[in-house]
């Protein structure tokens, strides 16, 4: 797994994001190569997850183009160029089912440290 993707999913897991998935959308999306999905417990948690990703990206000097949805915190999108991170509250993730649009995309294997925390 590419370092950037592995780092992002680890940061999300460390901040208690759940149901983390990474999809290889090359050939399915003209916008990006990878989409990462994570569920947050609340608007504050969604904002915190997005903040963490942006802060860590800046520390590593990896570019990100912007963020959408921070104010409401229902669905926050962080555009990291070749990776787009979708932070959803559970009901929004189900309602919009963005993952379903890419059902033919291959799910990427996540680090054991990330998948181990899924039951928490």
ZATITOR-209958 format. One line per field, with one value per residue (C-alpha): residue number from 1; residue in three letters; x, y, z. Coordinates in steps of 0.001 Angstrom, whole numbers, always signed. Layout:
REM ZATITOR-209958
pos = [NUM; ...]
code = [Ala; ...]
c1 = [X; ...]
c2 = [Y; ...]
c3 = [Z; ...]
***
This chain:
REM ZATITOR-209958
pos = [1; 2; 3; 4; 5; 6; 7; 8; 9; 10; 11; 12; 13; 14; 15; 16; 17; 18; 19; 20; 21; 22; 23; 24; 25; 26; 27; 28; 29; 30; 31; 32; 33; 34; 35; 36; 37; 38; 39; 40; 41; 42; 43; 44; 45; 46; 47; 48; 49; 50; 51; 52; 53; 54; 55; 56; 57; 58; 59; 60; 61; 62; 63; 64; 65; 66; 67; 68; 69; 70; 71; 72; 73; 74; 75; 76; 77; 78; 79; 80; 81; 82; 83; 84; 85; 86; 87; 88; 89; 90; 91; 92; 93; 94; 95; 96; 97; 98; 99; 100; 101; 102; 103; 104; 105; 106; 107; 108; 109; 110; 111; 112; 113; 114; 115; 116; 117; 118; 119; 120]
code = [Unk; Unk; Unk; Unk; Unk; Unk; Unk; Unk; Unk; Unk; Unk; Unk; Unk; Unk; Unk; Unk; Unk; Unk; Unk; Unk; Unk; Unk; Unk; Unk; Unk; Unk; Unk; Unk; Unk; Unk; Unk; Unk; Unk; Unk; Unk; Unk; Unk; Unk; Unk; Unk; Unk; Unk; Unk; Unk; Unk; Unk; Unk; Unk; Unk; Unk; Unk; Unk; Unk; Unk; Unk; Unk; Unk; Unk; Unk; Unk; Unk; Unk; Unk; Unk; Unk; Unk; Unk; Unk; Unk; Unk; Unk; Unk; Unk; Unk; Unk; Unk; Unk; Unk; Unk; Unk; Unk; Unk; Unk; Unk; Unk; Unk; Unk; Unk; Unk; Unk; Unk; Unk; Unk; Unk; Unk; Unk; Unk; Unk; Unk; Unk; Unk; Unk; Unk; Unk; Unk; Unk; Unk; Unk; Unk; Unk; Unk; Unk; Unk; Unk; Unk; Unk; Unk; Unk; Unk; Unk]
c1 = [+0; +1263; +2724; +302; -2771; -1378; -596; -4045; -5950; -3679; -4284; -8044; -7890; -5768; -8436; -11120; -12648; -14511; -15491; -12442; -12274; -9896; -10891; -8624; -10755; -8264; -10284; -13540; -12988; -11336; -10822; -8506; -6779; -7938; -10965; -10888; -14126; -14448; -17342; -17344; -19456; -20593; -20081; -17307; -15615; -15900; -14320; -11578; -10805; -10585; -8438; -6075; -5641; -4961; -2541; -582; -478; +962; +3568; +4690; +4547; +2046; -343; -4058; -6305; -9084; -11873; -15647; -18365; -16368; -19003; -21819; -19624; -22138; -19970; -16492; -14416; -10655; -9122; -5539; -5112; -4491; -6470; -9901; -10972; -14710; -15550; -19192; -21493; -23108; -26541; -25000; -22723; -25727; -27914; -25409; -23760; -20842; -19007; -21822; -20951; -17568; -18740; -16552; -13444; -11001; -10900; -7366; -6003; -5582; -2795; -3551; -3307; -6258; -8479; -7729; -9498; -12747; -14530; -13962]
c2 = [+0; +3442; +5321; +8262; +6028; +3934; +7083; +8605; +5479; +5125; +8758; +8229; +5030; +6660; +9383; +6692; +6832; +3595; +1496; +2719; +1672; +2595; +2018; +2070; +4139; +4465; +3845; +4675; +8303; +11055; +13055; +10881; +7510; +6497; +7246; +6709; +6475; +6761; +7077; +9689; +9626; +13266; +16530; +17492; +14118; +14493; +17940; +16581; +13716; +16095; +18527; +15714; +14649; +18217; +18914; +15683; +16233; +19711; +18293; +15848; +18600; +16562; +18798; +19021; +21182; +21937; +20786; +20914; +20430; +21361; +23764; +21198; +18162; +15740; +14842; +16347; +15884; +16440; +16672; +15397; +15347; +11638; +10672; +11974; +11407; +11239; +11654; +10807; +10634; +7189; +8268; +10420; +7582; +5290; +7913; +9009; +5595; +7105; +3791; +2169; +4339; +2615; -915; -2322; -595; -2809; -2425; -1887; -3962; -1855; -2210; -4652; -1808; -101; -3159; -4313; -1251; -1805; -3516; -629]
c3 = [+0; -872; +2100; +1830; +1934; +4774; +6764; +6235; +7284; +10324; +11352; +11002; +13042; +15744; +16079; +16544; +13067; +12282; +9260; +7336; +3693; +896; -2737; -5776; -8165; -11018; -14163; -12342; -11343; -13378; -10159; -8089; -7726; -4241; -2107; +1628; +3616; +7394; +9835; +12619; +15797; +15590; +13711; +16137; +15578; +11778; +11970; +14231; +11821; +8853; +10859; +11805; +8178; +7017; +9862; +9306; +5541; +6132; +8540; +5851; +3217; +1186; -704; -198; -2309; +97; +2320; +1964; +4561; +7680; +8990; +9181; +9866; +8345; +5351; +5221; +2085; +2131; -1348; -1166; -4972; -5663; -2539; -1514; +2088; +2857; +6552; +7192; +10131; +9981; +8709; +5952; +4838; +4468; +2795; +139; -354; -2277; -1933; -3907; -6915; -6952; -6151; -8943; -7571; -5725; -1947; -739; +2109; +5219; +7783; +10616; +13139; +11408; +11021; +14579; +15991; +14081; +16954; +19396]
***
